[in-house]
Amino acid sequence: MEHTPEIHSKEVDIYRDTWVRFLGYANEVGEAFRALVPVSAVWASYAVATAYVSADALDKGRKAAVAHAEDHGKAARVAVAVVDTFVWQALASVAIPGFTINRVCATSLFLLGKTTRWPLPVRKWTTTAIGLSTIPFIITPIDRSVDFLMDSSLRKLYGEGEKHE
């Protein structure tokens, strides 16, 4: 018997399924480069990441409005979609990873200063490399932790069925 895979007509989510999702990592990259660039460049990276988070939240609100166009509770469902997405993304894509990379880089620069005789530019570039190489390892633990935090708090207010996807 031949198995034919089902064809799913799932809509592509540009904020999760395309290169656009990498804009959410802008602030981590900015933090990794903090030792090498003006602080204004780091803040600009946060502006890019925050714009990504806001656009994703608005997109999820628009999709909820379309999906629940005939529902009496449409406004509440749209609000939940926007708030859930914004809070989740703000924590998982901006605040926690930005803080984490900032501390990894600050600690690395400090320790390199105490334990090596490398020139400052070498220590700064090494710190940036450490920060950049840390990013892939923090994504999944942070995402799972934010899911747990949201499931244990905010999502209890509006029910589990409205989770951030």
N, C-alpha and C positions, 0 to 999 in steps of 0.2 A: 504494500500500500504506500503510495507516494504522499508525502506530507508537503502541502503548499503553505508557506508562511502567510499569515494574515497581513494584509496591507492596511496600515494605519494611516489615516489622513490627519494626523496630528499637526496642528498649526505650529510653525516654527516660531519660537519665542526669541526675538532678536537679543533680548537682555540675558538669555541663558544659553542659547544654542548657537550663537555666532561670535565672531571676533569682538563684538561690542562688549561682551562680558568682561574682557580684559581691562576695560576702563575702570571697573570696580577695584582693580589692583593698583591704580595710579598712586594712591597715597602710600602704599607699601614701598613702591619703587622710590617715591619721593623721600620717604624716611631712610631708605637704604643709602641714598645719595646725600643725605643731610650734611655729612662731613665735608662734602665737595662742592656743594652748590649754595647760592644765597638762600636764606630762609624763605624769601618770597617764592622761590621755585617749589619749595616743599609745600607751602600754603596753596600754591596753584595746583599741585597734585591732589590736595584735599578737595579743592573746588571741583576738579574733574570727577573724582570719586563720588562726591556729594551730588553732582549733576546726574551721574549714572544712577545712583540710588533713587533720586527723586523721579527721574524718567521711568524707571522700572516700576515704582509705586503707582505713578499715574497710569501707566500702561495696564497694570493689573486692575486698577479701578475702572478703566475704560472697558476692559474685558468682562469684569463683573457686571457692569451696567448693561452690556449687550446680552450676557448670559441670563440676567434676571430682569429683562426689560418688562415682563408682564407680572412680576412678583410685587406684592404689596410692600414687602420689606426691602425693596430695591436699594433705597438710600443707605440702609443699615449694612447691607451686603457690600455695597461699594465702599463705604467707610471702613469696614473690617478689612477688605482687600487692600486698600491703600495703607491703612495704619499697620497691619500685620507685615506687609512687604517692606514698608519704610523702616519700621523698627528693626525687623530682622536684618535687612540689608545694612542699616546704619551700624548695628552692632557687629555683624559678621563680615562686612566688607570694609568698614571705615574705622570705627573706634577701637575694637579689640586688636585687629591685625596691625593698625597703625601704632598703637601703644606697644605691642609685642616687638615689632621690628625696631622701633625707636629704642627700646630697652636692650635688645640684642646688640644693636649697633653701638650704643653708648657703653655698654659693658665691654664689648670687644675692643673698642678704641682705648678705654681705660686700661684693660688688661694688657693689650699690646704695648701701651706706654710704660707699664710697670715691668713687663717681662722680656722686652726686646730692646735692642738699640737701633731699631729700624728708623729711618728718617720719617718725619711726620707725613709727607705725601704717601709713602709706602703704607704706613699704618692706616691712613684714611682710605686708600684704595682697597686695602685688605678688609677693612671694616665694611665698605660698600659691597664687596664680593660676598662676605659672610651674610650680610643682610639680604642680598638678592637670593643667595642659595637657601636661605631659611624659608622664604615665602612658600614654596611648594609643600613644605612639611607642616606648616601651621594651618593650612586651609581646611582640611577635613576635621581635625580636632576642634577648631573654632566653630565651624559650621554645626557639628554635632552638639557642641556645648550650648550654642545659641538656640538650637532646636529644643534641647532639654530645658533651658531657662525659659523660653517662650511657652513651651507646653506646660511648665510648672507654674506659670504666672499669668501673663496677659491673655493667653489663649483660653484659659479657664473662664475668663469673663464672657467670651463670645462663642465658646464651644469648639471642640476639636475639629469639626468638619470644615472649618474655614482656614486651615493651615496655609502658610506660605508654601508655594510649590517651587 
